[in-house]
Amino acid sequence: MRWFGFGFNAFGQIYDHDKLSKSEKIGTDEDVKVSSPLELTTGTDCCSKSVRIKASWSRRASLHLGGESCLCLAGFGAVTSTESSGALIKHSRGCTDVYISESYLTLAFPDRVEAWDLQKEEKTPSWSEEIRSQSETSGPPLSLPLVSGGYIAMKPPLYRSLSPHLKAKSLALSAAHAILLTASGAVFTWGLGSHGQLGHGGLTSEEEPRVVEALWGMSMTSVAAGGWHSVCISDGGDLYVWGWNESGQLGLPSRGLRKALQQQESGTPVLLLNYRDFSNTE
């Protein structure tokens, strides 16, 4: 699988500034911002061709799966903290999933989950927990940041419990809010709500998961979280967005469509388009 990156690149999380040829540098600010999709280089000693990419604001983790899997880090701290990054890569041998934030790197293994502090040169993880194998549990396998009984947060306490009644299928985290998809296709959000990112029709925060009533009755298949906005896709391929849109991050004009803006400001999910129709969009 080929991966491409674009956007903020001040820390080299998309490409190494020094290794990019002059002909590939289009503008003077190209080191800071990649305006067009650029294929990611995931060079490693691993022979695996199956790569899973996870990213935070300033870092990128490339997990090479198959055989004895391994992890490569790019971005902030990956070069200046060589010893620390090397230790993390060494301890990643055999992991099956990865999740990275600005402070912690979480690794999932067949028998355990570990969280490493990226700010420290640790020889042992900051947090770890044994997990049961898939043959001992019911339901589909969980992907990070979900773990058995809860999820791994971006800051301590790293482990947060979730009610088993939610039957979580996937979870997306931003720095201050969370969006959860259940096995039945319902969407729950909680955390900071100051920019309408929770989708509850207001700007208040929520301490516990609360269902997004505007989406009730429509089955969703995936969710994602931005800094102050949220996204989900329905079974039928409809893309719903809500939250902060100052820079047009919702894919809608930041000014002009009064009705859409009113819905965004109230924190109500807006149907953007059917993502299966991208090929027909000019």
Sequence and secondary structure as in RCSB ss.txt:
>XXXX:A:sequence
MRWFGFGFNAFGQIYDHDKLSKSEKIGTDEDVKVSSPLELTTGTDCCSKSVRIKASWSRRASLHLGGESCLCLAG
FGAVTSTESSGALIKHSRGCTDVYISESYLTLAFPDRVEAWDLQKEEKTPSWSEEIRSQSETSGPPLSLPLVSGG
YIAMKPPLYRSLSPHLKAKSLALSAAHAILLTASGAVFTWGLGSHGQLGHGGLTSEEEPRVVEALWGMSMTSVAA
GGWHSVCISDGGDLYVWGWNESGQLGLPSRGLRKALQQQESGTPVLLLNYRDFSNTE
>XXXX:A:secstr
   EEEEE TTSSSS GGGS GGG  STTTTTEEEEEEE     S    EEEEEE SSEEEEEEESSS EEEEEE
TTTTTTHHHHHHHHHHTTT  EEEE SSEEEEE SSEEEEEETTS  SS SEEEE   GGGS SS   TTEETTE
EE SSSS EEE  GGG EEEEEE SSEEEEEETTS EEEEE  TTSTT SSSS  EEEEEE GGGTTS EEEEEE
 SSEEEEEETT EEEEEE  TTSTTSS SSS HHHHHHHHTT  EEEEEGGGGGG  
